[in-house]
Amino acid sequence: MSSILVAILVFGLIVLIHELGHFLFAKMSGIAVVEFSVGMGPRLLHFKKGETTYSIKALPLGGSCMMLGEDEENPDERAFQNKSIPARMSVIAAGPIFNFILAFLLSLILVGMSGYDTTYIKEVTDGSPASEAGMRSGDKLLKINGENVSMYQEYILYKLMKPDEKMNQVEFARIDPQTGNQDIQTVTVTPKYSEESKKYLIGILIAPENKKAANAGDLIKHGYMEMKYDVKLTVKSLGMLFTGKASVKDLSGPVGIVVMIDDSVKAGLTVSVVAALMNVISMCILLSANLGVMNLLPIPALDGGRLLFLIIEAIRGKRMDPEKEGLVNMISMAALMALMIFVVFNDISRFTG
């Protein structure tokens, strides 16, 4: 029960921040907001202040910022459709941007609490390609074949996404123990095939090394890197879905996310309350970054689709037919709802089967 409550709070926070972005930029642009709500379905609580009704609804799975004239013609000068294209684009883009801001702020908290894991070379096998290229234990791994792996989770993601890719070019930093200065080196290696692992290897053992942020600048740098990693994870996962390396059956909906949050809380509590809190913050960063990326996809009914329509309007010099745009959005929303229903039932069968 406590984990379900945590999941509701996480969903509520992420959706609230997303809709708050739309709401604040609508107000700044002089657009009338009819209703600002968190959740879906029937209202549990609501009050009206000025022109806006503020609502909390029964299902904590979404939210909305309903603006005057958002999906229909309205002569009022404060209607959404009567504002300039840049003003409307800023209102639409504000939701995903606020999710990225939330992910960044939470990343600062997480890095401040737990530090960050760098990727360093724990061992170099004698006579291996890495040894012959001049690599030594204690060097800090930075890039493999041009892809950044300076954070340990980036290295794990790289190995997960490209398990069979040869490490032909490696960039690393050698730190002077006396001065602390870094000597960045890039070497070309020729991996050797290992009969034991059935892979091409260069002869290095990679391990994480936890460090604390030395100052505010270091905290901001690694907080940004933490947030960027979750964005990259989301984008790469979508890439796998579109290229057929993953299927819609691998998607997790609300039920799956609640289970993941529950598992994170329980795993953290086996160590301490602080560890459980850090796990929840980490999940919240991932979900907020995920929502930001997903909403920027150029799919009608999502923020990215609405931005696409505005770009087309700017190029054409006139609006698309509101009826046609509304029909496209309605069909897209129906398809998304069907996908959501499929994902929910898939979650239920996966975790109860």
C-alpha positions, 0 to 999 in steps of 0.5 A: 500500500505504501508503495502504491502511495509513493507511485501516486505521488511520483505520477502526481508530481511529474504530471503537475510539473508538466501541466504547470509548464503549460499553465504558466506560459499560457498565463504569461502569453495572455491566454485564458486557462479554463481548467488546470487539473491533476489526474483524469476522470471525475473530480474529487476536489475543485475550486475556482479562482478568477477564470480558472477551475483548479481540480484534482481528479480520481485517476492519478494517471494524467492531467490537463491544462485546458485553454480557451479556444484550444481546439476550436475557433473562438473570437475572444482575444485571449483564446489560444488560437488567436495568439501568435505562433511563437506564443503558442509554441512556447506554451506547448513546448513548456510542458516537456521542458518543465519535465526536463527541468524537474529531472535536472533538479532531482538529479542535483539532489541525487548526485548531492546525496549519493555522488556519481560513478566514474568508469575507470580501468581496474585491470589491464591484461599483460600482452593484451591489445589494450596493454600494447596500446599503452593503457594502464590500470587506474586510467579513466575511460571516457569514450568507446568508438566516439560514444561517451561512457565516462559515467558507469551507467553509460558504459553499462548501457553501451554494452547492453545496446552494442554487445558485439561491437568491437572497441576499436578506438578508446579515449581515456584520461590518465590522472597525475597522482601528484598534481591531479591533472588529466592527460586525455589520450585516444588510442586505436586498438585491435581486439582479439577474439576470445574463444572463452567468451566468444567475443572480441576483447581488448583485455581491460576490466572496467569498474565503477568508482564513486566520487562526491561532487567537489563543488557547486560547478561539479554538482551541476555538471554531473547532475546534468550528466545524470539527467542526460543519461536518462534522456539518452536511455529513453531515446535509445529505447524508442530507437529499439522499438522503432527498429524492431529490436523491441516490441510493444510487449516490452512497454510498461504502463502504469501497472508496470511502473507501480511494480517497478517503484514498489521493487525500488522502494523494497530494495532500498529499504533493505539498506536504509530509508535514505537508500529507498528515497534515492531509488525513488528519486532515481525512478522519478528522474527517469519517468520525468525525462521519459515523459519529456521525450515522449511528449516531443514525439511528432505524433498528433495529440501529443505536444510534439504533434501540436508543435509540428502543426504549428511549424506547418502553419508557419511555413504555409502562412495560414492555419490548417483546417481546424476540423481536419486537425481536430479529426487527426488529433482525435484519431491519434488520441484513440490510437494512443488510448488503445495502446495504453489499454493494451499496455495495461492488460499486458502489464497485468498478465505479465505480473499476475501470470 
